[in-house]
Amino acid sequence: MTDAGRWSRTAAPSAFDLRRYRAPRGYVRVSTDEQAEEGTSIESQIQQIQHFAQAYGVVLTREHFYVDDGWSGKDLNRPAMARLRADARSGLVDCVLVTKLDRLSRNLRDMVNLCLGEWQDEAPEGRRVVLKSISEPFDTFTDFGRMVFGLLAMFAEFERRRIAERTWSGKAARAEAGRNAGHRPPYGFRLVPAPDGRGTIFAVVPEEAAVIRRICELYRAGAGDRQIALRLNEEGCRFRGGRLWQAQHVARVLTNPIIAGIYAYGRTTGGGSRRLPREQWLLSAPGQSPPAIIAPEEYAELQKLRAQRHVHSSDRKGRALLTGLLRCGRCGSACGIKRSGPGGRYRYYRCLREREAGPEACGLPPVRADELESQVVATALAVLGTEPDALLQRLREAALRRRQGIEVALAEAEQRLADIAGLRRSYFTWLEQGRLQPEAVQARLEELAAEEKSLRNHRMTLSRSLAALEEGLRRLEGARQDLPPAGEAWAALSEHERRHLLRLLVQHVEVDGRHLRIALRYLPAKLEFLPPGGGRNPEFT
């Protein structure tokens, strides 16, 4: 065999050819802000892709398109994108056509993971999917196309961040001018057109403003959020939409500075899940604020009072034994603990829905906590004494599930660390070759470094948890012969360990004022009792 024959192989295609693919599909997307722009409408994108396909003699009808109308490109959480990914995994799609790369996504990590990971490297042979942009010179089949893809993906994410910065700047300017920056009007206010016709401003609703002043008076008099909500409901006052007042509604009214004539934008982050400190809020400028319902000095006094009460209440916090297990048999809501008497001497379980909105919401009478807990514990100890093997098996199963979860999390962390190392090498290679300027990737490299540090700490924590879990599993193997009697075992446990043991034995507890039902994890039926103190033997129902 000649040297030429020895090293000869089939050459990779030098140009994209749509006729090579048996199931090409189109993907189009517009966000709300882009729907009015020329060239990015849904119909315009579909027509462009259809004309591109016709040049190869391929006909794509409307049924061959995945359409996300009104969805942002910041992530992949879109209905049509979810269907496209599912069809790709099933082998129903082998080529995806887009008018521009940013129609697919504006997030670099999502695009790389989807197009080069999920659709290429991670896909089984015969089910790989090629991405082709009809207006940009690349696809994900050739090495050159993959390189260009990486560059364009990076710039698409850069543009998305620029758009986010411009959006934030615009909202910040509106907030500083006292105009609405995208919020729904809070209780006590409505939106009206601004005098100059630019946006909307806040106006006071007199009837709701009177309720807010009443709330402030009750709070200064010593009433808490729940007590105020109950008082308003008893007086026939209703929240917006005719709903009953709840403690969270009262808390929002008392903590929103708009009631003092100060419009604050950016008080929370993460979709409202985390509250930011006051120094990070964007406040309306003096003279540009909405009308005040109470004086700023009164608002500051209320916040100081709330801070003092929060410190005092946090010292008394503690989880009751049945927290998370007990629920109302009438409305299905969870039940919480209520204390009364000197120093909170007497404890009762009561429906949280009734506690938040008053007797009209449910009407379940409170139950003595000590008697209820005694009855549930006695039932659990009976199971513990008669079914030790079932308990140990339950412990093993829980530990094995936990170990499996830790191992999956460790594998994901290792994979992401490898991805970060690969991305960093790619960026440095492009910098050395002069394809990118240092400023273009500096921010991204800093983000990768911070993410890598966090992942390494997370991996260390997971490794320690896994080692402790393995030791616990080894101890369980010889625990059967060393298991003490149920009563002695319970007396030796801490409060935290008792709550954990109950959750291994008891699925949930229901109380409705007439019966107490305990659903155990080892029995297909429920144990039913009279209310605590009734003296009735358990029945299977």
VMD Tcl script that draws the C-alpha trace (Angstrom):
set ca {
  {0.00 0.00 0.00}
  {1.34 3.41 -0.89}
  {1.77 6.18 1.61}
  {-0.96 8.09 -0.17}
  {-3.37 5.17 0.16}
  {-2.40 4.57 3.77}
  {-3.31 8.08 4.90}
  {-6.24 8.72 2.57}
  {-9.69 9.20 4.17}
  {-13.03 10.74 3.29}
  {-12.72 14.50 3.35}
  {-15.04 16.44 5.66}
  {-17.60 18.59 3.86}
  {-16.15 22.01 3.12}
  {-19.54 23.75 2.85}
  {-22.94 23.41 4.44}
  {-25.54 21.55 2.35}
  {-29.09 21.35 3.67}
  {-29.87 18.40 1.38}
  {-27.68 16.14 3.56}
  {-30.20 16.30 6.44}
  {-33.34 14.21 6.60}
  {-35.24 16.31 9.20}
  {-34.31 20.01 9.09}
  {-36.38 22.35 11.22}
  {-36.56 26.09 11.80}
  {-36.51 27.91 15.13}
  {-37.79 31.49 15.45}
  {-38.15 33.73 18.48}
  {-39.01 37.29 19.38}
  {-39.15 38.97 22.75}
  {-41.74 41.59 23.60}
  {-39.31 44.46 23.03}
  {-38.34 43.17 19.57}
  {-41.75 42.42 18.11}
  {-42.03 45.82 16.45}
  {-38.54 45.82 14.96}
  {-38.17 45.29 11.22}
  {-36.68 41.95 10.30}
  {-37.17 40.22 13.65}
  {-40.89 39.50 13.54}
  {-42.02 35.88 13.55}
  {-43.31 35.99 9.96}
  {-40.17 37.69 8.69}
  {-37.91 35.05 10.27}
  {-40.03 32.21 8.88}
  {-39.93 33.65 5.37}
  {-36.15 34.13 5.48}
  {-35.59 30.51 6.56}
  {-38.03 29.20 3.94}
  {-36.25 31.13 1.15}
  {-32.91 29.79 2.37}
  {-34.23 26.20 2.32}
  {-35.75 26.64 -1.16}
  {-32.29 27.48 -2.53}
  {-31.37 23.85 -1.71}
  {-34.65 22.48 -3.04}
  {-35.99 21.83 0.47}
  {-39.54 22.88 1.37}
  {-40.27 23.88 4.96}
  {-43.90 24.49 5.88}
  {-45.19 26.26 8.97}
  {-45.42 22.89 10.75}
  {-41.63 22.55 10.45}
  {-41.02 25.58 12.71}
  {-40.69 25.91 16.46}
  {-42.03 29.34 17.45}
  {-41.42 31.18 20.74}
  {-43.45 34.37 20.45}
  {-42.78 36.91 23.20}
  {-40.00 35.03 25.01}
  {-36.67 36.51 26.08}
  {-33.39 34.97 24.97}
  {-31.73 35.27 28.37}
  {-32.16 31.51 28.98}
  {-33.61 28.35 27.40}
  {-36.78 28.17 29.50}
  {-39.23 28.54 26.60}
  {-42.06 26.21 25.49}
  {-41.05 25.80 21.84}
  {-37.39 25.39 22.82}
  {-38.37 22.62 25.23}
  {-40.22 20.80 22.42}
  {-37.28 21.26 20.07}
  {-34.81 19.78 22.57}
  {-37.13 16.84 23.27}
  {-37.54 16.13 19.54}
  {-33.79 16.38 19.05}
  {-33.19 13.78 21.77}
  {-35.76 11.54 20.08}
  {-34.02 11.78 16.71}
  {-36.86 13.75 15.06}
  {-34.56 16.71 14.26}
  {-31.05 16.66 12.81}
  {-30.61 20.27 11.65}
  {-31.86 23.53 13.18}
  {-32.03 26.72 11.09}
  {-32.12 30.19 12.67}
  {-31.94 33.64 11.09}
  {-29.34 34.79 13.62}
  {-27.55 33.21 16.53}
  {-29.21 35.48 19.09}
  {-32.62 34.05 18.09}
  {-31.52 30.80 19.71}
  {-30.18 32.38 22.90}
  {-28.28 35.40 24.18}
  {-26.56 33.43 26.91}
  {-23.08 32.11 26.10}
  {-23.19 29.19 28.52}
  {-26.59 28.04 27.30}
  {-25.57 28.17 23.64}
  {-22.30 26.32 24.16}
  {-23.91 23.64 26.33}
  {-26.82 23.20 23.91}
  {-25.17 23.35 20.48}
  {-21.74 21.87 21.22}
  {-22.66 19.73 24.22}
  {-26.23 18.42 24.15}
  {-26.60 18.42 20.36}
  {-23.07 17.32 19.46}
  {-20.57 15.84 21.91}
  {-23.13 14.36 24.34}
  {-25.58 13.10 21.69}
  {-25.36 9.43 20.62}
  {-24.12 8.66 17.13}
  {-26.91 9.14 14.61}
  {-28.79 11.69 16.74}
  {-26.50 14.67 16.54}
  {-28.03 18.00 15.57}
  {-26.33 20.72 13.50}
  {-27.13 24.39 14.02}
  {-27.01 26.70 10.97}
  {-27.40 30.47 10.99}
  {-28.61 31.62 7.58}
  {-27.25 35.17 7.95}
  {-23.92 34.39 9.62}
  {-21.03 32.35 8.13}
  {-21.00 29.34 10.43}
  {-22.55 26.02 11.35}
  {-21.64 23.52 14.07}
  {-20.57 20.73 11.70}
  {-17.10 21.88 10.66}
  {-14.28 22.85 13.01}
  {-14.19 26.34 11.53}
  {-17.94 26.71 12.07}
  {-17.60 25.62 15.70}
  {-14.86 28.22 16.24}
  {-16.95 31.01 14.70}
  {-19.90 29.81 16.76}
  {-17.93 30.34 19.96}
  {-17.00 33.88 18.96}
  {-20.50 34.89 17.93}
  {-22.01 33.28 21.03}
  {-19.72 35.36 23.23}
  {-20.73 38.57 21.49}
  {-24.43 37.61 21.68}
  {-24.11 37.32 25.47}
  {-22.25 40.64 25.56}
  {-25.14 42.28 23.71}
  {-27.66 40.72 26.10}
  {-25.81 42.22 29.05}
  {-25.70 45.58 27.30}
  {-29.47 45.40 26.82}
  {-29.95 44.49 30.48}
  {-27.76 47.43 31.53}
  {-29.72 49.84 29.32}
  {-33.01 48.48 30.67}
  {-31.81 48.87 34.24}
  {-30.54 52.40 33.57}
  {-33.90 53.39 32.09}
  {-35.81 51.99 35.05}
  {-33.41 53.65 37.49}
  {-33.97 57.02 35.79}
  {-37.75 56.60 35.98}
  {-37.54 55.60 39.66}
  {-35.40 58.63 40.49}
  {-37.99 60.87 38.79}
  {-40.76 59.30 40.88}
  {-42.32 57.53 37.89}
  {-43.35 53.89 37.85}
  {-40.43 51.65 36.82}
  {-42.52 48.58 36.07}
  {-44.16 47.80 39.40}
  {-47.80 47.06 39.99}
  {-49.20 49.82 42.20}
  {-48.92 48.82 45.87}
  {-51.88 48.93 48.23}
  {-52.92 52.53 48.78}
  {-51.93 53.73 45.31}
  {-53.01 53.61 41.67}
  {-51.23 54.54 38.44}
  {-52.18 57.66 36.47}
  {-50.57 59.18 33.33}
  {-47.74 61.60 34.06}
  {-48.51 65.29 33.32}
  {-45.93 65.39 30.53}
  {-47.28 62.18 28.98}
  {-44.06 60.22 29.68}
  {-44.94 57.09 31.64}
  {-47.12 56.83 34.72}
  {-46.93 58.14 38.27}
  {-48.49 57.06 41.58}
  {-51.66 58.60 42.98}
  {-53.21 57.91 46.40}
  {-56.43 55.89 46.71}
  {-58.21 57.68 49.61}
  {-60.13 54.65 50.90}
  {-57.02 52.46 50.98}
  {-54.93 55.27 52.48}
  {-57.32 55.40 55.44}
  {-56.80 51.66 55.99}
  {-53.00 52.14 55.90}
  {-53.22 54.83 58.59}
  {-55.35 52.45 60.67}
  {-52.71 49.71 60.26}
  {-49.97 52.08 61.43}
  {-52.00 53.07 64.51}
  {-52.64 49.44 65.46}
  {-48.97 48.53 65.02}
  {-47.77 51.40 67.22}
  {-50.34 50.31 69.82}
  {-48.60 46.92 70.07}
  {-50.54 44.71 67.64}
  {-48.56 42.39 65.37}
  {-49.03 41.70 61.69}
  {-51.37 38.73 62.26}
  {-53.39 40.52 64.92}
  {-53.86 43.49 62.61}
  {-54.97 41.22 59.75}
  {-57.51 39.52 62.01}
  {-58.81 42.86 63.29}
  {-59.30 44.17 59.75}
  {-61.12 41.00 58.71}
  {-63.39 41.18 61.78}
  {-64.22 44.81 60.93}
  {-65.28 43.77 57.43}
  {-62.31 45.39 55.69}
  {-60.95 43.43 52.74}
  {-57.72 43.46 50.80}
  {-57.71 44.07 47.07}
  {-59.93 41.76 45.08}
  {-62.16 41.10 48.10}
  {-59.54 38.84 49.67}
  {-59.10 38.42 53.41}
  {-56.20 40.30 54.93}
  {-53.19 38.17 55.83}
  {-50.08 38.91 57.89}
  {-47.92 39.15 54.78}
  {-50.20 41.87 53.34}
  {-49.82 43.92 56.52}
  {-46.04 43.44 56.50}
  {-45.76 44.66 52.91}
  {-47.77 47.78 53.70}
  {-45.69 48.63 56.78}
  {-42.28 48.07 55.13}
  {-42.86 49.78 51.76}
  {-41.36 53.31 51.94}
  {-43.83 54.53 49.33}
  {-46.36 55.12 52.14}
  {-43.95 57.84 53.33}
  {-43.65 59.34 49.86}
  {-40.40 57.54 48.90}
  {-40.48 55.35 45.80}
  {-37.83 52.59 46.06}
  {-36.83 50.43 43.11}
  {-34.63 47.31 43.39}
  {-35.51 46.36 46.98}
  {-35.25 42.64 46.15}
  {-33.31 40.41 43.79}
  {-33.61 36.88 42.46}
  {-37.27 37.27 41.54}
  {-38.09 38.73 44.95}
  {-36.52 35.86 46.92}
  {-33.80 37.97 48.59}
  {-34.19 41.41 50.12}
  {-31.37 43.87 49.48}
  {-30.04 46.31 52.11}
  {-31.46 49.84 52.01}
  {-28.21 51.37 50.77}
  {-28.62 49.43 47.50}
  {-32.13 50.71 46.76}
  {-32.78 53.28 44.02}
  {-34.82 56.05 45.66}
  {-36.87 58.79 44.10}
  {-35.20 62.21 44.17}
  {-36.47 64.93 46.55}
  {-39.29 66.85 44.93}
  {-40.00 63.98 42.52}
  {-41.55 61.58 45.02}
  {-45.11 60.20 45.03}
  {-47.59 61.65 47.54}
  {-47.12 60.49 51.13}
  {-49.77 58.78 53.26}
  {-47.80 59.07 56.52}
  {-44.91 61.34 57.48}
  {-41.33 60.09 56.83}
  {-40.60 60.42 60.56}
  {-43.51 58.14 61.36}
  {-42.29 55.58 58.81}
  {-38.78 55.63 60.32}
  {-40.30 55.09 63.78}
  {-42.27 52.09 62.50}
  {-39.15 50.48 60.98}
  {-37.23 50.95 64.23}
  {-40.10 49.37 66.13}
  {-40.22 46.40 63.71}
  {-36.49 45.83 64.11}
  {-36.82 45.76 67.91}
  {-39.71 43.31 67.78}
  {-37.86 41.07 65.33}
  {-34.87 40.78 67.67}
  {-37.18 40.01 70.60}
  {-39.17 37.37 68.71}
  {-36.07 35.67 67.28}
  {-34.94 34.81 70.81}
  {-38.11 32.75 71.33}
  {-38.06 30.87 68.04}
  {-38.06 27.10 68.14}
  {-39.55 24.32 66.08}
  {-42.30 22.26 67.65}
  {-42.14 18.48 67.49}
  {-44.89 18.12 64.86}
  {-43.93 21.10 62.72}
  {-44.13 20.04 59.09}
  {-46.08 16.86 59.91}
  {-49.35 18.22 61.27}
  {-52.00 19.58 58.93}
  {-55.60 20.71 59.23}
  {-58.14 18.00 58.41}
  {-60.69 20.64 57.33}
  {-58.83 22.87 54.85}
  {-55.55 20.96 54.33}
  {-53.31 23.82 55.52}
  {-50.29 23.29 57.74}
  {-50.65 23.73 61.50}
  {-48.34 25.84 63.62}
  {-47.72 26.40 67.30}
  {-49.39 29.07 69.42}
  {-48.29 30.00 72.94}
  {-50.34 31.56 75.71}
  {-50.12 32.15 79.42}
  {-47.17 33.50 81.42}
  {-43.96 33.12 79.40}
  {-45.75 31.09 76.74}
  {-46.36 28.27 79.21}
  {-49.30 26.75 77.32}
  {-48.84 25.54 73.76}
  {-51.51 24.84 71.15}
  {-51.47 23.67 67.54}
  {-53.77 25.67 65.28}
  {-54.46 25.94 61.56}
  {-52.13 28.46 59.93}
  {-54.82 29.55 57.52}
  {-57.09 30.45 60.43}
  {-54.23 32.11 62.25}
  {-53.44 34.27 59.21}
  {-56.97 35.21 58.12}
  {-59.27 34.53 61.09}
  {-62.05 32.02 61.93}
  {-63.85 32.77 58.68}
  {-61.05 31.03 56.78}
  {-61.35 27.62 58.49}
  {-62.75 27.41 62.03}
  {-60.59 24.55 63.35}
  {-60.37 24.77 67.17}
  {-56.86 24.78 68.68}
  {-55.49 21.50 70.10}
  {-53.30 21.17 73.20}
  {-49.79 20.56 71.93}
  {-48.54 18.37 74.80}
  {-51.48 15.95 74.56}
  {-51.32 15.75 70.78}
  {-47.58 15.16 70.78}
  {-47.90 12.47 73.46}
  {-50.43 10.53 71.39}
  {-48.37 10.75 68.21}
  {-45.15 9.80 70.03}
  {-46.85 6.81 71.71}
  {-47.96 5.53 68.32}
  {-44.49 6.05 66.85}
  {-42.82 4.26 69.77}
  {-45.19 1.31 69.34}
  {-44.04 1.00 65.74}
  {-40.43 1.47 66.81}
  {-40.73 -1.35 69.31}
  {-42.57 -3.83 67.09}
  {-40.95 -3.03 63.73}
  {-37.21 -2.40 64.35}
  {-36.21 -4.14 61.14}
  {-38.55 -1.91 59.13}
  {-37.05 1.16 60.81}
  {-33.49 0.12 60.05}
  {-34.44 -0.62 56.46}
  {-35.99 2.84 56.20}
  {-32.81 4.38 57.54}
  {-30.72 2.46 55.02}
  {-32.96 3.50 52.13}
  {-32.83 7.15 53.18}
  {-29.04 7.02 53.49}
  {-28.64 5.34 50.11}
  {-30.85 7.96 48.43}
  {-28.81 10.67 50.06}
  {-25.57 9.05 48.90}
  {-26.86 8.80 45.34}
  {-27.82 12.48 45.38}
  {-24.38 13.50 46.67}
  {-22.65 11.39 44.02}
  {-24.72 12.99 41.26}
  {-23.95 16.48 42.62}
  {-20.24 15.61 42.77}
  {-20.28 14.39 39.17}
  {-22.02 17.58 38.03}
  {-19.46 19.72 39.89}
  {-16.56 17.80 38.34}
  {-18.07 18.16 34.86}
  {-18.59 21.88 35.30}
  {-15.00 22.31 36.54}
  {-13.78 20.50 33.43}
  {-15.99 22.75 31.26}
  {-14.55 25.85 32.92}
  {-10.99 24.63 32.31}
  {-11.80 24.02 28.64}
  {-13.42 27.43 28.23}
  {-10.44 29.13 29.86}
  {-8.01 27.36 27.53}
  {-10.09 28.41 24.53}
  {-10.14 32.04 25.60}
  {-6.37 32.10 26.17}
  {-5.78 30.44 22.80}
  {-7.88 33.07 21.04}
  {-6.03 35.82 22.92}
  {-2.62 34.41 21.95}
  {-3.68 34.16 18.32}
  {-4.89 37.75 18.32}
  {-8.48 36.86 17.54}
  {-9.80 38.65 20.62}
  {-8.73 41.66 22.61}
  {-8.03 41.15 26.33}
  {-10.79 43.57 27.31}
  {-13.38 41.49 25.44}
  {-12.92 38.42 27.65}
  {-11.57 39.84 30.91}
  {-14.96 40.03 32.60}
  {-15.86 36.52 31.48}
  {-12.58 35.09 32.79}
  {-13.18 36.74 36.16}
  {-16.66 35.20 36.31}
  {-15.22 31.78 35.50}
  {-12.62 32.16 38.25}
  {-15.27 33.07 40.82}
  {-17.48 30.17 39.72}
  {-14.54 27.76 39.87}
  {-13.71 28.81 43.44}
  {-17.32 28.33 44.51}
  {-17.48 24.91 42.82}
  {-14.28 23.72 44.53}
  {-15.67 24.71 47.94}
  {-18.94 22.98 47.10}
  {-17.07 19.86 46.01}
  {-15.14 19.78 49.28}
  {-18.37 20.07 51.28}
  {-19.98 17.28 49.26}
  {-16.94 15.03 49.74}
  {-17.06 15.48 53.50}
  {-20.80 14.76 53.55}
  {-20.25 11.63 51.50}
  {-17.53 10.39 53.85}
  {-19.76 10.95 56.89}
  {-22.63 9.17 55.16}
  {-20.47 6.16 54.32}
  {-19.46 5.93 57.99}
  {-23.13 6.09 59.00}
  {-24.00 3.27 56.61}
  {-21.24 1.10 58.07}
  {-22.63 1.65 61.57}
  {-26.13 0.74 60.42}
  {-24.96 -2.69 59.27}
  {-24.37 -3.73 62.89}
  {-27.09 -1.66 64.51}
  {-29.78 -4.38 64.75}
  {-28.35 -6.21 67.72}
  {-27.43 -2.97 69.52}
  {-30.85 -1.31 69.14}
  {-32.14 -0.31 72.64}
  {-35.80 -0.54 73.73}
  {-38.03 2.06 72.15}
  {-38.63 4.09 75.34}
  {-34.93 4.26 76.23}
  {-34.00 5.15 72.67}
  {-36.50 8.02 72.60}
  {-35.38 9.42 75.99}
  {-31.76 9.50 74.84}
  {-32.48 11.54 71.68}
  {-32.13 15.30 71.35}
  {-35.07 17.44 70.14}
  {-33.60 17.58 66.63}
  {-33.09 13.81 66.56}
  {-36.65 13.21 67.79}
  {-38.10 15.33 64.99}
  {-35.95 13.48 62.46}
  {-37.01 10.05 63.79}
  {-40.70 11.00 63.67}
  {-40.34 11.94 60.01}
  {-38.89 8.51 59.29}
  {-41.85 6.80 60.96}
  {-44.78 9.16 60.33}
  {-45.88 10.40 56.92}
  {-48.32 13.03 58.18}
  {-50.81 13.77 60.96}
  {-54.31 15.21 60.45}
  {-56.58 16.76 63.07}
  {-60.07 18.12 62.39}
  {-61.53 18.66 65.85}
  {-63.28 15.26 65.98}
  {-60.59 12.80 64.95}
  {-56.83 12.48 64.90}
  {-55.43 10.50 61.97}
  {-51.82 9.31 61.84}
  {-50.48 8.02 58.53}
  {-47.46 5.76 59.12}
  {-44.91 5.00 56.44}
  {-44.99 1.22 57.10}
  {-48.74 0.66 57.11}
  {-51.09 1.04 54.14}
  {-53.89 2.34 56.41}
  {-54.24 5.30 58.75}
  {-54.56 5.02 62.53}
  {-57.58 6.99 63.74}
  {-58.10 8.26 67.31}
  {-60.46 10.50 69.18}
  {-59.04 13.97 69.87}
  {-56.27 13.97 72.51}
  {-57.64 12.80 75.82}
  {-60.55 10.88 74.25}
  {-59.24 7.50 75.37}
  {-60.31 5.56 72.32}
  {-58.30 2.67 70.95}
  {-56.78 3.16 67.48}
  {-58.72 1.99 64.46}
  {-57.63 1.27 60.91}
  {-59.47 3.40 58.35}
}
mol new
graphics top color blue
foreach p $ca { graphics top sphere $p radius 0.5 }
foreach p [lrange $ca 0 end-1] q [lrange $ca 1 end] { graphics top cylinder $p $q radius 0.2 }
display resetview
